[in-house]
Amino acid sequence: MDLVVVPARINGRIHFVPVPRRVVLASGLAGLAAAAVPAPTATADSDLAEMGSPFEHFAQLRRVIIQTDNLIGPRHVLPALQQNLLSLATRRRAARGADAVELLALETRYEELAGWFAQDIGDERTAHGHTAKALDASHITGDTDLTAYILGRKAQLAVDTGHPADALGLATAARRTARPGSRLEVIAVLHKAHAHAVLGEVGETHKAYDTALTLLARADSDGVWGSWLDTAYVNTARARSLAALGDYERAASGFDNAIAMLPPAYRRDRGVYLARAARAHAGTGNIFLAARIGTQAVGIAAETGSARIVHQLDRLDQALAPAASEDCVAEFRASLDRIVLHPA
């Protein structure tokens, strides 16, 4: 059966569930059906032979897919990435020696990216599968930087899917594997910090964020991993943890600052930050502002299919429920209901 994972309102909460594509199309929410992956097709030997440098070809494709994801989100680009991953694996199996190793390293990055995209559309099973494959392949290539990064991704996936204690262990392993002085150390500590926050461990959370800032100040600046890391990024990550700890005033301020600094090209991330900011403002009691910002995030959620946005909007929906009679809240809740499936 052709299934696609979509957000659905069940017993008042929004959950991501596998649904037949025909049901989604019949609901009028055609955009949600975009993430079903086409059946694998064999790549003809002649096509492979005409590709030129396979490594450069697939490396460029990956860069384009990442840029596209920033603009329109993962629901529309995951099928393309998975189809190219199949072609890359075919080419890698036909290669030998150094070429095979080089292609496997790139395939590992494809697997990790596919795991991230799957997580961002709410397909946890597929996310775990791709990320596990990436970790296995990183050990085969002997690339310890890549292994450390993927261990960090597994920590992130664990905490985001409700297993913060597992995330602590994975983040510790990521830091142990990372090269001392690399930005991979910082990434590992950030994942550990948020796991502590979800567990309600206030002191350990702030201690970890302070450690991350100290490590960042002396980290290598020329590595390929964590090039996006700066103090603003760490502060935004801390805002998310502050919200998890219930410190909504500081969390809201952190997200408002992050939104103001975010480049326009990061459309999906803007939606994530808006949704988190809205939930934080609701926590402070500013219902009108929370509903207004949440309505903005709904539009981006509809465009991108990002589960990270929808999960936050679901929490916002619950937080605003006591004020459902307010016009601004009613508008937000109606807009959210229009982008999720309503099973009979």
Rosetta blueprint (number, residue, H / E / L):
1 M L
2 D L
3 L E
4 V E
5 V E
6 V E
7 P E
8 A E
9 R E
10 I E
11 N L
12 G L
13 R E
14 I E
15 H E
16 F E
17 V E
18 P E
19 V E
20 P E
21 R H
22 R H
23 V H
24 V H
25 L H
26 A H
27 S L
28 G L
29 L L
30 A H
31 G H
32 L H
33 A H
34 A H
35 A H
36 A L
37 V L
38 P L
39 A L
40 P L
41 T L
42 A L
43 T L
44 A L
45 D H
46 S H
47 D H
48 L H
49 A H
50 E L
51 M L
52 G L
53 S L
54 P H
55 F H
56 E H
57 H H
58 F H
59 A H
60 Q H
61 L H
62 R H
63 R H
64 V H
65 I H
66 I H
67 Q H
68 T H
69 D H
70 N H
71 L H
72 I H
73 G L
74 P L
75 R L
76 H L
77 V L
78 L H
79 P H
80 A H
81 L H
82 Q H
83 Q H
84 N H
85 L H
86 L H
87 S H
88 L H
89 A H
90 T H
91 R H
92 R H
93 R H
94 A H
95 A L
96 R L
97 G H
98 A H
99 D H
100 A H
101 V H
102 E H
103 L H
104 L H
105 A H
106 L H
107 E H
108 T H
109 R H
110 Y H
111 E H
112 E H
113 L H
114 A H
115 G H
116 W H
117 F H
118 A H
119 Q H
120 D H
121 I L
122 G L
123 D L
124 E H
125 R H
126 T H
127 A H
128 H H
129 G H
130 H H
131 T H
132 A H
133 K H
134 A H
135 L H
136 D H
137 A H
138 S H
139 H H
140 I H
141 T H
142 G L
143 D L
144 T H
145 D H
146 L H
147 T H
148 A H
149 Y H
150 I H
151 L H
152 G H
153 R H
154 K H
155 A H
156 Q H
157 L H
158 A H
159 V H
160 D H
161 T L
162 G L
163 H L
164 P H
165 A H
166 D H
167 A H
168 L H
169 G H
170 L H
171 A H
172 T H
173 A H
174 A H
175 R H
176 R H
177 T H
178 A L
179 R L
180 P L
181 G L
182 S L
183 R H
184 L H
185 E H
186 V H
187 I H
188 A H
189 V H
190 L H
191 H H
192 K H
193 A H
194 H H
195 A H
196 H H
197 A H
198 V H
199 L L
200 G L
201 E L
202 V H
203 G H
204 E H
205 T H
206 H H
207 K H
208 A H
209 Y H
210 D H
211 T H
212 A H
213 L H
214 T H
215 L H
216 L H
217 A H
218 R L
219 A L
220 D L
221 S L
222 D L
223 G L
224 V L
225 W L
226 G L
227 S L
228 W L
229 L L
230 D L
231 T H
232 A H
233 Y H
234 V H
235 N H
236 T H
237 A H
238 R H
239 A H
240 R H
241 S H
242 L H
243 A H
244 A H
245 L L
246 G L
247 D L
248 Y H
249 E H
250 R H
251 A H
252 A H
253 S H
254 G H
255 F H
256 D H
257 N H
258 A H
259 I H
260 A H
261 M H
262 L L
263 P L
264 P L
265 A L
266 Y L
267 R H
268 R H
269 D H
270 R H
271 G H
272 V H
273 Y H
274 L H
275 A H
276 R H
277 A H
278 A H
279 R H
280 A H
281 H H
282 A H
283 G H
284 T H
285 G L
286 N L
287 I H
288 F H
289 L H
290 A H
291 A H
292 R H
293 I H
294 G H
295 T H
296 Q H
297 A H
298 V H
299 G H
300 I H
301 A H
302 A H
303 E H
304 T H
305 G L
306 S L
307 A H
308 R H
309 I H
310 V H
311 H H
312 Q H
313 L H
314 D H
315 R H
316 L H
317 D H
318 Q H
319 A H
320 L H
321 A H
322 P H
323 A H
324 A L
325 S L
326 E L
327 D H
328 C H
329 V H
330 A H
331 E H
332 F H
333 R H
334 A H
335 S H
336 L H
337 D H
338 R L
339 I L
340 V L
341 L E
342 H L
343 P L
344 A L
